[in-house]
């Protein structure tokens, strides 16, 4: 079985990107320098309905994990669906940021995402 590269992005509580891994650069079509300091919405296709984003932020602000799919667009204009799992990072009682793991939406990557998230959250 081949390995699946899971794209990962770390943000602060305002959603500003602090760090990305090489898989995130590949899937978004953007380099680290273009991404750090921006919000993940830089990749948005503009097609996700507002209630989805409201649910995402309400869930995260309650300190809970959010999982869902968002349509995105690369700088070259190509569209891609992201299956995302966003996990709040806690320092004591407060949320200090968010760790998101993203896979291009396909049956094989969608199945591996929850297992990867569980392993990652155990190491944080």
RATAZI-V989698 format. One record per run of one state. SS is the DSSP state (a for helix, b for strand, c for the rest). FROM is the first residue (numbers start at 1). TO is the last residue. Records with the same first field share a line. If there is no record, write none. Layout:
SS: FROM-TO  FROM-TO
This chain:
c: 1-6  12-15  21-21  29-31  36-38  45-49  62-65  74-78  92-93  105-106  124-124
b: 7-11  16-20  39-39  44-44  66-73  79-91  94-104
a: 22-28  32-35  40-43  50-61  107-123
